[in-house]
Amino acid sequence: MTSDTPRTLHQFFEECVRKAPENIALEYDGECIAYGDLNRRANRLAHYLRDTAGVRPDDPVAILVRHPPSVIVGMLAVLKAGGAYLALDPDNPPGVTQRIIESVEPRAVLVESSAVAGAAFFSGELFVMDVMSAALDTPDTDPAPVTASSDLAYVIHTSGTTGTPKAIAVEHHAIIRTLHWRNAFYGFGPDDTTLAMPRPSFDSSVADTFCALTSGARLLLPLRDRITDRRYLVGLMEQREISHFLITPALYHRLLRGMSPQTTKALRSVTIAGEWFTSSLVREHFSRLPDVKLFNEYGPSENSVCSTVHPLAATDRNVLIGKPIDHTEAFVVGEDGEPLGPGGTGELLLAGARLARGYLGDPALTAEKFFVPASPRFGGQRVYRTGDIVRVCEDGDLQFVERRDQQVKIRGRRVELSQVAEVLTKDDAVDHVHLLRRATDSATPRLVAFVVGPTVRDIDRLRTSAKENLPDYMVPSAIIPVDAVPVTGNGKVDEAALAALYSDATDRPGPTPEAATPVESALLAIWQKIFAPLGVGLDDDFFDLGGDSLSVMDLVSDAEERLGIQLDNSDPYTARTIRSLALLIENRRSSEVGIA
């Protein structure tokens, strides 16, 4: 960094405040908050956190808040106080939240009144933002700087191999380098409006949020419960002149179906990140939005969000993850640990000034993942072992091949299969668990658990336990009891045999259900497509079959195409079976005819 570069994340934001305090920083549900107002709100809370809660540099402060603007006020306040923010997902089961907070031991927790019960176990400083903020009589001026560039800025949690989530600790200087690069690469500035798609607990949100707030752009925060509502999101793009957004491929696949040049006139670029995808998504993007640039960003949280980038084109035969960005070096190593040249395939190691400090409270795992290789070809640099197998193309671009461990991506989130297994094996009936990531036609893979020991009667109990102790994206869509996990002749797990067991277990015996009306028939076809190869009945619960918010997007979209009806995203949550949803549609049609 140069001598005039801000040394901390909040100072970077404060520079934008000084340049244009009246410019809009945040927009949410019709409310606009200017840069100067956002700064003053954060300052009042920051003084409280430092002077009353005793927050000091490197102290984590957890944020358990739903209201999106309040989350950002909390982030900035924690940084200004000198601490490191930890954004938690309020939709996580209480047990997950408690394990994270107990492992991190934050100095304070910021909550809102609707979430206080979820933090009742916490004995430290608790600040209820929607109740206590108005009563603050602290100064609204910037607190005196106490933070060094080597202090922690934030902590991000990902799935862990031991059953406990990993707390990745990132320092100010590391994330500032990412923001400087992204702002320059994408050309972000005061004329931009970014649609904030990632949740604050997802590491992409760090780059998404702070690129906007350090470039003078406007950050548009969608309603939390409508983040998978295609009509709503496309409406925001059209009405609020969105110029950029970052999104996971699974969500973008669904969102694209409603986008066109007419509804995205201000859109300049889209960034896809979070998980691997195929060139079919690239082709669909350019067929619908030929003038909108498309980028693939790759990077683990352990290297401050982004490590490589690749500009995509309609003619791409393969989706590449590209070349390293500024302040990052990429080494692809063979079994001997030595770097490979073009054409080589091996594990990706990352080095450079943007590496995280390590895993909070876990020095053993930090030493395992972050180390200095013995080979002189690394120049004594500290590297991070990604666990990703990649291929080096002739021009130096990198292509993702596979994971080398038990980690997979579901809906853009890391999932350590061993963490899911850990929860299931706590049940006394379970002797062994094997998990299978199964691709589907709906662009969202399913996680299937094969359990040795339980009978069919135990499955409901196991499913309830999983829902209570795992984030929703980690809950298996199917739990199947087996006598033993099948193996091949050389002793490896027989994935083909497991796939056959899955098909047998999910195949509905007897004749295909007979729909009573054309609407039921259309919905049955949609459900069979979404849940293939599961057998589907007219009275089966959509969510018991493995439905989630992305599946709801598919259902709403397909219903509009097949039936000409515009469902609300909330409809499948209230009418959860084919019969009940068909009745809702028919009643709605009758009401519309009556009104006409």
C-alpha positions as CSV (number, residue, x, y, z in Angstrom):
1,M,0.0,0.0,0.0
2,T,1.2,3.6,-0.7
3,S,1.8,6.1,2.1
4,D,-1.5,7.9,1.4
5,T,-3.6,4.7,1.5
6,P,-6.0,4.4,4.4
7,R,-4.6,2.0,7.0
8,T,-7.9,0.7,8.2
9,L,-11.2,-0.2,6.7
10,H,-13.2,2.4,8.6
11,Q,-10.7,5.2,7.7
12,F,-11.2,4.1,4.0
13,F,-15.0,4.7,4.5
14,E,-14.4,8.0,6.4
15,E,-12.5,9.3,3.3
16,C,-15.7,8.9,1.3
17,V,-17.7,10.6,4.0
18,R,-15.4,13.7,3.9
19,K,-15.6,13.9,0.0
20,A,-19.4,13.8,-0.3
21,P,-21.3,13.6,3.0
22,E,-24.6,14.3,1.3
23,N,-24.4,11.5,-1.2
24,I,-26.6,8.5,-0.6
25,A,-24.7,5.6,1.0
26,L,-27.6,3.1,1.7
27,E,-31.1,2.6,0.4
28,Y,-33.5,0.2,2.0
29,D,-37.2,-0.2,1.5
30,G,-37.7,3.5,0.5
31,E,-35.3,4.9,3.1
32,C,-32.1,6.6,2.0
33,I,-29.2,7.2,4.4
34,A,-26.5,9.7,3.4
35,Y,-22.8,9.0,3.9
36,G,-22.6,11.7,6.6
37,D,-25.7,10.4,8.5
38,L,-24.4,6.8,8.3
39,N,-21.1,7.9,9.7
40,R,-22.7,9.8,12.6
41,R,-24.9,6.8,13.5
42,A,-21.9,4.5,13.5
43,N,-19.8,7.0,15.6
44,R,-22.4,7.2,18.4
45,L,-22.4,3.4,18.7
46,A,-18.6,3.2,18.4
47,H,-18.1,5.6,21.3
48,Y,-20.4,3.4,23.4
49,L,-18.6,0.2,22.4
50,R,-15.2,1.6,23.2
51,D,-16.1,3.6,26.4
52,T,-18.8,1.4,28.0
53,A,-18.4,-2.1,26.5
54,G,-14.6,-1.8,26.7
55,V,-13.9,-2.9,23.1
56,R,-10.3,-2.8,22.2
57,P,-8.2,-3.7,19.1
58,D,-8.6,-7.4,18.1
59,D,-11.7,-7.8,20.2
60,P,-14.5,-9.6,18.3
61,V,-18.0,-8.1,18.5
62,A,-20.9,-10.3,17.2
63,I,-23.8,-8.8,15.2
64,L,-27.1,-10.7,15.4
65,V,-29.4,-8.4,13.6
66,R,-32.0,-8.7,10.7
67,H,-32.5,-5.0,9.7
68,P,-29.9,-4.5,6.9
69,P,-29.0,-0.9,7.5
70,S,-28.5,-1.6,11.2
71,V,-26.2,-4.4,10.4
72,I,-24.0,-2.0,8.4
73,V,-24.1,0.6,11.2
74,G,-23.0,-2.1,13.6
75,M,-20.1,-3.2,11.3
76,L,-18.8,0.3,11.0
77,A,-19.3,1.0,14.7
78,V,-17.3,-2.1,15.7
79,L,-14.5,-1.1,13.3
80,K,-14.4,2.5,14.6
81,A,-14.3,1.3,18.2
82,G,-11.2,-0.8,17.4
83,G,-12.8,-4.2,17.3
84,A,-13.4,-6.9,14.7
85,Y,-17.0,-7.5,13.6
86,L,-18.5,-11.0,13.3
87,A,-21.8,-11.0,11.3
88,L,-24.1,-13.9,12.3
89,D,-27.1,-15.2,10.3
90,P,-30.3,-14.6,12.4
91,D,-31.9,-17.5,10.5
92,N,-29.5,-20.0,11.9
93,P,-30.8,-22.4,14.5
94,P,-30.1,-21.1,18.1
95,G,-27.7,-24.0,18.7
96,V,-25.5,-23.0,15.8
97,T,-25.4,-19.3,16.9
98,Q,-24.5,-20.4,20.5
99,R,-21.7,-22.6,19.3
100,I,-20.2,-19.8,17.2
101,I,-20.4,-17.2,19.9
102,E,-19.0,-19.5,22.6
103,S,-16.1,-20.4,20.3
104,V,-15.3,-16.8,19.5
105,E,-16.0,-15.3,22.9
106,P,-16.9,-11.8,21.7
107,R,-16.5,-8.7,23.9
108,A,-20.1,-7.7,23.1
109,V,-23.1,-8.8,21.0
110,L,-25.2,-6.4,19.0
111,V,-28.8,-7.7,18.7
112,E,-32.3,-6.4,18.0
113,S,-35.3,-7.0,20.1
114,S,-36.6,-9.8,17.9
115,A,-33.4,-11.7,18.4
116,V,-32.6,-11.1,22.1
117,A,-33.9,-14.6,23.0
118,G,-31.3,-16.1,20.7
119,A,-28.5,-14.5,22.7
120,A,-29.9,-15.1,26.2
121,F,-27.0,-17.4,27.0
122,F,-24.5,-14.6,26.5
123,S,-23.3,-13.1,29.8
124,G,-21.3,-10.2,28.3
125,E,-22.3,-6.8,27.0
126,L,-25.5,-7.0,25.1
127,F,-26.6,-3.9,23.0
128,V,-30.2,-4.0,21.6
129,M,-29.9,-1.8,18.6
130,D,-33.6,-1.0,17.9
131,V,-34.2,-0.1,21.5
132,M,-31.0,1.4,22.9
133,S,-29.6,3.4,19.9
134,A,-32.1,6.3,20.2
135,A,-31.1,6.8,23.8
136,L,-27.3,7.1,23.1
137,D,-25.9,10.5,24.2
138,T,-22.4,9.7,22.9
139,P,-20.6,12.0,20.5
140,D,-21.3,11.6,16.8
141,T,-17.7,12.5,15.8
142,D,-15.1,10.0,14.5
143,P,-13.5,8.3,17.5
144,A,-9.8,8.8,17.9
145,P,-7.9,6.1,15.8
146,V,-6.6,3.2,17.9
147,T,-6.4,0.5,15.2
148,A,-3.3,-0.6,13.4
149,S,-3.4,-2.0,9.9
150,S,-2.3,-5.4,11.4
151,D,-5.3,-5.5,13.7
152,L,-8.3,-7.7,13.0
153,A,-11.1,-6.1,10.9
154,Y,-13.6,-9.0,10.8
155,V,-14.2,-12.7,11.5
156,I,-16.0,-14.9,9.0
157,H,-17.3,-18.4,9.8
158,T,-17.2,-21.3,7.5
159,S,-18.0,-25.0,7.9
160,G,-15.4,-26.9,10.0
161,T,-14.1,-30.4,9.8
162,T,-14.4,-31.1,13.5
163,G,-18.1,-30.3,13.8
164,T,-17.3,-26.7,15.0
165,P,-17.3,-23.9,12.4
166,K,-14.0,-22.3,11.6
167,A,-13.5,-18.6,12.5
168,I,-11.3,-17.0,9.9
169,A,-9.6,-13.8,11.2
170,V,-8.8,-11.1,8.6
171,E,-6.7,-8.1,9.2
172,H,-7.3,-4.5,8.0
173,H,-4.4,-4.3,5.5
174,A,-5.5,-7.6,3.8
175,I,-9.1,-6.6,3.1
176,I,-8.1,-3.1,2.1
177,R,-5.9,-4.5,-0.7
178,T,-8.9,-6.5,-2.0
179,L,-11.1,-3.4,-2.0
180,H,-8.5,-1.2,-3.7
181,W,-8.1,-3.9,-6.4
182,R,-11.9,-4.4,-6.9
183,N,-12.7,-0.7,-7.0
184,A,-10.1,-0.1,-9.7
185,F,-10.8,-3.3,-11.7
186,Y,-14.6,-2.7,-11.9
187,G,-14.3,1.1,-12.0
188,F,-16.7,1.6,-9.1
189,G,-17.5,5.3,-8.2
190,P,-20.2,7.7,-7.0
191,D,-22.4,7.1,-10.1
192,D,-22.8,3.3,-9.3
193,T,-25.5,1.6,-7.5
194,T,-24.7,-1.9,-6.2
195,L,-27.5,-4.4,-5.4
196,A,-26.4,-6.2,-2.2
197,M,-27.2,-9.8,-2.8
198,P,-24.9,-11.8,-0.3
199,R,-26.0,-12.0,3.3
200,P,-23.6,-10.3,5.8
201,S,-22.6,-13.7,7.2
202,F,-21.3,-14.6,3.7
203,D,-17.7,-13.5,3.0
204,S,-18.6,-12.0,-0.4
205,S,-20.7,-9.4,1.5
206,V,-17.5,-7.9,2.8
207,A,-16.3,-7.0,-0.7
208,D,-19.8,-6.1,-1.9
209,T,-20.6,-3.8,1.0
210,F,-17.3,-2.1,1.5
211,C,-16.4,-1.7,-2.2
212,A,-19.6,0.5,-2.4
213,L,-18.9,2.4,0.8
214,T,-15.2,3.1,-0.1
215,S,-15.9,4.2,-3.7
216,G,-18.7,6.6,-3.0
217,A,-21.3,4.3,-4.6
218,R,-24.9,3.7,-3.4
219,L,-25.6,0.3,-1.8
220,L,-29.2,-0.9,-2.4
221,L,-30.2,-3.4,0.3
222,P,-33.1,-5.7,-0.7
223,L,-35.7,-6.9,1.7
224,R,-34.3,-10.0,3.4
225,D,-37.3,-12.2,2.8
226,R,-37.4,-11.3,-0.9
227,I,-33.8,-12.1,-1.9
228,T,-35.1,-15.0,-4.0
229,D,-38.1,-13.2,-5.4
230,R,-37.2,-12.8,-9.1
231,R,-39.9,-10.2,-10.0
232,Y,-38.9,-8.1,-7.0
233,L,-35.2,-8.2,-7.7
234,V,-35.6,-7.5,-11.4
235,G,-38.0,-4.6,-10.5
236,L,-35.2,-3.1,-8.3
237,M,-32.8,-3.3,-11.2
238,E,-35.1,-1.5,-13.5
239,Q,-36.4,1.1,-11.0
240,R,-33.2,1.9,-9.1
241,E,-30.8,1.7,-12.0
242,I,-28.6,-1.0,-10.6
243,S,-25.1,-1.0,-12.2
244,H,-23.5,-4.0,-10.6
245,F,-24.1,-7.0,-8.4
246,L,-22.3,-10.1,-7.1
247,I,-24.3,-13.4,-7.0
248,T,-23.9,-17.1,-6.7
249,P,-24.4,-19.1,-9.9
250,A,-27.4,-21.1,-8.5
251,L,-29.3,-17.9,-7.8
252,Y,-28.2,-16.2,-11.0
253,H,-29.4,-19.1,-13.1
254,R,-32.9,-18.5,-11.8
255,L,-32.7,-14.7,-11.8
256,L,-31.6,-14.5,-15.5
257,R,-34.9,-15.9,-16.7
258,G,-36.6,-12.6,-15.9
259,M,-33.8,-10.2,-17.0
260,S,-33.6,-8.4,-20.3
261,P,-31.8,-5.3,-21.7
262,Q,-35.0,-3.4,-21.1
263,T,-35.1,-4.2,-17.4
264,T,-31.4,-3.7,-16.8
265,K,-30.5,-0.6,-18.8
266,A,-28.0,0.7,-16.2
267,L,-26.4,-2.7,-15.6
268,R,-22.7,-2.7,-16.5
269,S,-21.3,-5.9,-15.0
270,V,-22.2,-9.0,-13.0
271,T,-19.8,-11.0,-10.8
272,I,-20.4,-14.7,-10.2
273,A,-18.7,-16.1,-7.1
274,G,-19.1,-18.8,-4.5
275,E,-19.1,-22.1,-6.4
276,W,-18.3,-23.8,-9.7
277,F,-20.6,-23.5,-12.7
278,T,-20.7,-24.5,-16.3
279,S,-20.5,-22.6,-19.6
280,S,-24.2,-23.0,-20.2
281,L,-24.8,-20.2,-17.6
282,V,-22.3,-18.0,-19.5
283,R,-24.1,-18.6,-22.8
284,E,-27.5,-17.8,-21.3
285,H,-26.1,-14.6,-19.8
286,F,-24.8,-13.3,-23.1
287,S,-27.9,-14.4,-25.0
288,R,-30.1,-12.3,-22.7
289,L,-27.7,-9.5,-21.8
290,P,-25.1,-9.2,-24.6
291,D,-23.8,-5.8,-23.5
292,V,-23.3,-6.7,-19.8
293,K,-19.8,-7.8,-18.7
294,L,-19.6,-11.1,-16.8
295,F,-16.8,-12.0,-14.4
296,N,-16.0,-15.1,-12.4
297,E,-14.3,-14.4,-9.1
298,Y,-12.6,-17.2,-7.2
299,G,-11.2,-17.1,-3.7
300,P,-11.4,-18.6,-0.2
301,S,-12.2,-16.5,2.8
302,E,-8.7,-17.2,4.0
303,N,-7.3,-14.8,1.3
304,S,-9.6,-11.9,1.9
305,V,-12.6,-12.9,-0.4
306,C,-11.0,-12.8,-3.9
307,S,-7.9,-14.4,-5.2
308,T,-8.3,-14.8,-9.0
309,V,-10.7,-13.3,-11.6
310,H,-11.6,-14.2,-15.2
311,P,-13.7,-12.1,-17.7
312,L,-16.1,-14.5,-19.3
313,A,-17.2,-14.5,-23.0
314,A,-20.0,-16.1,-24.9
315,T,-17.6,-18.3,-26.8
316,D,-15.9,-19.8,-23.7
317,R,-15.9,-23.6,-23.8
318,N,-14.8,-23.9,-20.2
319,V,-15.3,-21.7,-17.2
320,L,-11.9,-20.6,-15.9
321,I,-11.1,-19.0,-12.5
322,G,-8.5,-16.9,-14.3
323,K,-5.3,-15.3,-13.0
324,P,-4.3,-14.0,-9.6
325,I,-5.3,-10.4,-8.7
326,D,-3.0,-7.8,-7.1
327,H,-1.0,-8.9,-4.0
328,T,-1.7,-12.6,-4.7
329,E,0.5,-15.3,-6.0
330,A,-0.8,-18.7,-7.0
331,F,1.2,-21.9,-7.0
332,V,-0.2,-25.2,-8.3
333,V,1.8,-28.0,-6.8
334,G,2.2,-31.7,-7.5
335,E,2.4,-34.6,-5.0
336,D,6.0,-33.6,-4.2
337,G,5.0,-30.1,-3.2
338,E,6.9,-28.5,-6.1
339,P,5.2,-25.9,-8.4
340,L,3.9,-27.2,-11.7
341,G,4.0,-25.4,-15.1
342,P,1.4,-25.0,-17.9
343,G,-0.6,-28.2,-18.4
344,G,0.0,-29.4,-14.8
345,T,-2.8,-30.3,-12.4
346,G,-2.4,-30.1,-8.7
347,E,-3.4,-28.4,-5.5
348,L,-3.6,-24.6,-5.4
349,L,-1.6,-22.8,-2.8
350,L,-2.0,-19.0,-2.3
351,A,0.5,-16.5,-1.1
352,G,0.7,-12.7,-0.7
353,A,-0.1,-9.8,1.5
354,R,-3.9,-10.6,1.6
355,L,-3.7,-13.9,3.5
356,A,-5.8,-14.1,6.7
357,R,-4.1,-14.2,10.1
358,G,-5.5,-17.7,10.6
359,Y,-8.2,-19.4,12.5
360,L,-9.3,-17.6,15.7
361,G,-8.6,-19.8,18.7
362,D,-7.2,-22.7,16.6
363,P,-3.4,-22.5,16.3
364,A,-3.1,-26.2,15.3
365,L,-5.4,-25.7,12.3
366,T,-3.8,-22.4,11.4
367,A,-0.3,-24.1,11.3
368,E,-1.8,-26.9,9.2
369,K,-3.4,-24.6,6.6
370,F,-1.0,-21.6,6.7
371,F,2.7,-22.6,6.4
372,V,6.1,-21.8,4.7
373,P,7.0,-24.5,2.2
374,A,10.5,-25.9,2.4
375,S,11.1,-25.5,-1.4
376,P,13.2,-22.5,-2.3
377,R,10.9,-21.9,-5.2
378,F,8.4,-20.3,-2.8
379,G,11.0,-17.7,-1.7
380,G,10.2,-18.2,2.0
381,Q,6.7,-17.0,1.6
382,R,3.8,-18.0,3.8
383,V,1.1,-19.9,1.8
384,Y,-2.4,-21.1,2.3
385,R,-3.4,-24.6,1.3
386,T,-6.8,-24.2,-0.4
387,G,-7.6,-27.9,-0.9
388,D,-8.7,-27.1,-4.5
389,I,-7.3,-29.1,-7.4
390,V,-6.8,-26.8,-10.4
391,R,-5.2,-27.1,-13.9
392,V,-2.7,-24.6,-15.3
393,C,-3.6,-23.5,-18.8
394,E,-1.0,-22.7,-21.4
395,D,-1.6,-18.9,-20.9
396,G,-1.4,-19.1,-17.1
397,D,-5.1,-19.1,-16.5
398,L,-6.4,-21.5,-13.9
399,Q,-9.2,-24.0,-14.2
400,F,-11.0,-25.5,-11.2
401,V,-11.1,-29.3,-11.3
402,E,-12.3,-30.6,-7.9
403,R,-11.9,-30.6,-4.1
404,R,-9.3,-32.9,-2.6
405,D,-11.1,-33.3,0.7
406,Q,-14.6,-33.8,2.2
407,Q,-15.6,-30.2,1.5
408,V,-18.3,-29.3,-1.0
409,K,-20.3,-26.2,-1.9
410,I,-24.1,-26.0,-1.4
411,R,-25.8,-22.7,-2.4
412,G,-22.5,-21.0,-2.5
413,R,-21.5,-21.9,1.1
414,R,-18.7,-24.2,2.2
415,V,-20.0,-27.5,3.7
416,E,-17.6,-29.8,5.4
417,L,-19.4,-33.2,5.2
418,S,-17.8,-34.3,8.4
419,Q,-19.6,-31.5,10.3
420,V,-22.9,-32.7,9.0
421,A,-22.0,-36.3,9.9
422,E,-20.9,-35.1,13.4
423,V,-24.4,-33.8,14.1
424,L,-26.1,-37.0,12.8
425,T,-23.8,-39.4,14.7
426,K,-24.7,-37.8,18.0
427,D,-27.9,-39.8,17.8
428,D,-27.4,-43.1,19.7
429,A,-29.0,-45.1,16.9
430,V,-26.4,-44.0,14.3
431,D,-23.3,-46.1,13.9
432,H,-22.0,-44.5,10.7
433,V,-22.8,-41.7,8.2
434,H,-21.8,-41.3,4.6
435,L,-22.8,-38.1,2.8
436,L,-23.2,-37.7,-1.0
437,R,-23.5,-34.5,-2.9
438,R,-25.9,-35.2,-5.7
439,A,-26.3,-33.0,-8.8
440,T,-29.8,-32.2,-10.0
441,D,-31.5,-30.7,-13.0
442,S,-32.4,-27.6,-11.0
443,A,-28.9,-26.2,-10.7
444,T,-28.9,-26.7,-6.9
445,P,-27.1,-29.9,-5.7
446,R,-28.7,-32.0,-3.0
447,L,-27.0,-33.4,0.1
448,V,-28.0,-36.9,0.8
449,A,-27.1,-38.8,4.1
450,F,-26.9,-42.6,4.2
451,V,-27.1,-43.7,7.9
452,V,-26.1,-47.1,9.2
453,G,-28.0,-48.2,12.3
454,P,-31.3,-46.3,12.3
455,T,-34.5,-47.7,11.0
456,V,-37.2,-45.8,9.1
457,R,-38.9,-44.9,12.4
458,D,-35.8,-43.0,13.4
459,I,-35.6,-40.7,10.4
460,D,-38.0,-38.0,11.5
461,R,-35.9,-37.6,14.8
462,L,-32.7,-37.4,12.8
463,R,-34.2,-34.8,10.4
464,T,-35.4,-32.7,13.4
465,S,-31.9,-32.9,15.0
466,A,-30.3,-31.8,11.8
467,K,-32.6,-28.8,11.4
468,E,-32.0,-27.8,15.0
469,N,-28.2,-28.0,14.9
470,L,-27.2,-27.1,11.3
471,P,-27.8,-24.0,9.1
472,D,-30.5,-24.7,6.6
473,Y,-28.1,-25.1,3.6
474,M,-26.3,-27.9,5.4
475,V,-29.4,-30.0,6.3
476,P,-29.6,-33.1,4.1
477,S,-32.5,-33.2,1.7
478,A,-32.8,-36.9,2.3
479,I,-31.7,-39.2,5.1
480,I,-31.7,-42.9,4.0
481,P,-31.1,-45.8,6.4
482,V,-28.9,-48.6,5.0
483,D,-27.5,-51.8,6.4
484,A,-24.0,-50.9,5.3
485,V,-22.2,-48.4,3.1
486,P,-21.4,-50.3,-0.2
487,V,-17.8,-50.5,-1.2
488,T,-16.0,-51.5,-4.4
489,G,-13.6,-54.3,-4.9
490,N,-10.7,-52.1,-3.9
491,G,-12.4,-51.0,-0.7
492,K,-13.5,-47.5,-1.8
493,V,-17.1,-46.3,-1.3
494,D,-19.2,-47.4,-4.2
495,E,-20.8,-44.1,-5.3
496,A,-22.8,-45.8,-8.1
497,A,-24.3,-48.2,-5.6
498,L,-25.2,-45.4,-3.3
499,A,-26.9,-43.5,-6.2
500,A,-28.9,-46.7,-6.9
501,L,-29.9,-46.9,-3.2
502,Y,-31.0,-43.3,-3.4
503,S,-33.1,-43.9,-6.4
504,D,-34.7,-47.0,-4.8
505,A,-35.4,-45.1,-1.6
506,T,-36.9,-42.1,-3.3
507,D,-38.9,-44.0,-6.0
508,R,-42.6,-43.9,-5.1
509,P,-44.1,-47.4,-5.4
510,G,-47.4,-47.9,-7.2
511,P,-48.9,-45.9,-10.1
512,T,-48.2,-42.3,-10.8
513,P,-50.5,-40.0,-8.8
514,E,-53.5,-38.9,-10.9
515,A,-54.1,-35.2,-10.9
516,A,-57.8,-34.2,-10.6
517,T,-57.5,-30.8,-12.4
518,P,-55.3,-29.3,-15.1
519,V,-53.7,-27.1,-12.5
520,E,-52.8,-30.1,-10.3
521,S,-51.4,-31.8,-13.4
522,A,-49.2,-28.8,-14.3
523,L,-47.9,-28.5,-10.7
524,L,-47.2,-32.3,-10.5
525,A,-45.0,-31.9,-13.6
526,I,-43.2,-29.0,-12.0
527,W,-42.6,-30.8,-8.8
528,Q,-41.4,-33.9,-10.6
529,K,-38.9,-31.8,-12.4
530,I,-37.6,-30.0,-9.3
531,F,-37.4,-33.2,-7.1
532,A,-36.3,-35.8,-9.7
533,P,-35.7,-38.6,-9.1
534,L,-37.9,-38.5,-6.0
535,G,-41.4,-39.9,-6.3
536,V,-43.9,-37.0,-5.7
537,G,-47.4,-37.3,-4.3
538,L,-50.2,-34.8,-4.5
539,D,-50.2,-34.4,-0.7
540,D,-46.4,-34.4,-0.1
541,D,-45.0,-31.3,1.7
542,F,-42.8,-29.3,-0.6
543,F,-40.2,-28.7,2.1
544,D,-40.2,-32.2,3.5
545,L,-39.2,-33.3,0.0
546,G,-36.1,-31.1,0.2
547,G,-37.5,-27.8,-1.1
548,D,-35.7,-24.5,-0.2
549,S,-35.8,-20.9,-1.2
550,L,-34.1,-21.5,-4.5
551,S,-36.6,-24.3,-5.3
552,V,-39.4,-21.9,-4.6
553,M,-37.9,-19.6,-7.3
554,D,-38.1,-22.5,-9.7
555,L,-41.7,-23.3,-8.7
556,V,-42.9,-19.7,-9.0
557,S,-41.1,-19.3,-12.4
558,D,-42.4,-22.5,-13.9
559,A,-45.9,-21.9,-12.7
560,E,-45.9,-18.5,-14.4
561,E,-44.7,-20.2,-17.7
562,R,-47.1,-23.2,-17.6
563,L,-50.2,-21.7,-16.0
564,G,-49.9,-17.9,-16.7
565,I,-50.2,-17.2,-12.9
566,Q,-48.0,-15.0,-10.9
567,L,-47.5,-16.6,-7.5
568,D,-45.9,-14.7,-4.6
569,N,-42.7,-16.3,-3.2
570,S,-44.6,-16.7,0.1
571,D,-47.4,-18.9,-1.5
572,P,-45.5,-22.2,-1.5
573,Y,-44.8,-21.7,2.2
574,T,-48.5,-21.5,3.1
575,A,-49.8,-23.9,0.5
576,R,-47.1,-26.6,0.8
577,T,-48.7,-29.5,-1.2
578,I,-49.8,-29.8,-4.8
579,R,-53.4,-30.0,-3.9
580,S,-53.4,-27.0,-1.6
581,L,-51.4,-24.9,-4.0
582,A,-53.7,-25.9,-6.9
583,L,-56.6,-24.8,-4.8
584,L,-55.0,-21.5,-4.0
585,I,-54.4,-20.9,-7.7
586,E,-57.9,-21.8,-8.7
587,N,-59.4,-19.6,-6.0
588,R,-57.2,-16.7,-7.1
589,R,-58.3,-17.1,-10.7
590,S,-61.9,-17.2,-9.6
591,S,-61.5,-14.0,-7.6
592,E,-59.8,-12.3,-10.6
593,V,-62.7,-13.3,-12.9
594,G,-65.2,-12.1,-10.3
595,I,-63.5,-8.7,-10.1
596,A,-63.3,-8.4,-13.9
